[in-house]
């Protein structure tokens, strides 16, 4: 049985994946493709409470704790934003709350993502990361 990837390994996988693309147009297209593979939030979870505040686009993010791990589902009405949340879900999904809280998300700057996003999208990305950490914090205080 292979052990699941750590958050650090998952981040490195994303960095390696984005290194394949030489220009940002290709990287954006890859981001949009990743959004298409996002495990979608259940329609009944697309509520006001699950909207990420601070995003220009509408982003719904739900977290549930299963077997001590935080399981995320999400959706967005904007293609690039959907790709961004898909990346975050890919790296942080099914981790312990403590892992999520303790591991800095270095892949975003490592692939140059933040510097290639508009200020509004960059703020939205920060809001999504903050919301995921808040969910992890809430679950860590319950256990």
N, C-alpha and C positions, 0 to 999 in steps of 0.2 A: 504494500500500500504506500502510495506516495503522500508525503505530507503536503498540506495546502501551502501555497505561497505566503510568505510574510508580506506585510504592507510594503516593506522596503523592496522586496523582490518584485512585487506587482508594479511598483513605481518604476523600477529599472526596466521592466518589460515595456512599459509605455514609452520611456525615453528611447529605448532601442527601436521600437516600432516607428516612432516619429522621426528618428534619424535616417530612415530609409528615404524620406521625402526631402528633396533638395530645396523646394520653394514653398512659400506659405499658401499659395493657391492649392497645391496638392494636399497640404496639411489640413486646410479647411475642409476640403472634400472628404478626407479621411475622417475628420471630426463628425461631419454630417452622416457618413456611413456608420460610425460608432453609435450615433443617436438612434439609427434605425434598429439596432440590436439591443437597445435598452430594455431591461425587464420592466414592462409598463405597470404603472400603478393601477389598482382596480378602480373602475369608474366611480364606485361609491366612496373612494378615498380622495377624489378630486374635489376637496372641500376648501372653504375659506381658511380653515385652521391649518391646512397642509400647504398653503401657498407660501413660498419663500419671500419674505419681505426684503426689499432692497434690490430686487431684479426688475429690469425694465420689461422683460418678457414675463409671461406667466409661467411659473415653475411650481409644480406640485411635488412635494417630497414627503414620503411616509416612511416611518421606521417602526419595526416591531422587534421585540426580543424573542428569539427562538433558541432554546438550549444554551442560553448564556451569550449568544451572539446577536449582534444588531443586524437585522435584515432590512435593506433599503429598497424601495420601489419609487419611481419618479416618472415625470413626463414634463414636457414643455411645449408651448405653441410656436416656438422658434427653433429652426433647424440647428443652428450653431450652438445655441444654449442647450438644446437637447443633447448634443454631442458632449458639451462640457459636463453636464450632470451625469451622462453615461460614463465618462472617464472617472469621475469621483465615485460613483457607485461601484465601478469595476475595482477600484483600489480599496475602498473602505467596506464593501459589502461583506457580511458574514464574518465580522471580526468581533473580538470582545470590546466592550466599551473602553476598557483601559488601553488597549492597543490603539484605538482611534484617538484617544486623548493624548497618548504619549508620543505618537509618531508624527513628526513634522512632514507636511506634504511638500516635498522638494521637487517632484516631477514637473510641477507647473512652471517653475522658473527654469528648470533644466532643459525643457523643450522650447523655452522662449515664448510660452503661451501668453503670459500676462502682458509682455511688451507688444504683442501683436493683436491685442484686443482693444476695442474702444474703451474709454474710461467707464462708460456705463456697463459694458459687459464685464470688465474687470471687477467693478464693484459688485455686480451680480454673482460672479464667481466666488468672491470673498463671502458674500451673503450665504451662498449654498454651502460652502465649507463650514462657516460658523454654525449654520442650522444643523449640519450633520454632527458637529462636535457637541452642540446643545443636546441633541437626542442621546448621544453617547454618555454625556454627563448625567442626564436624567436617569438612564438605565444603570449607570454605575452607582448612583446613590441609592437605588432600590435594592441592589444586591448585597 
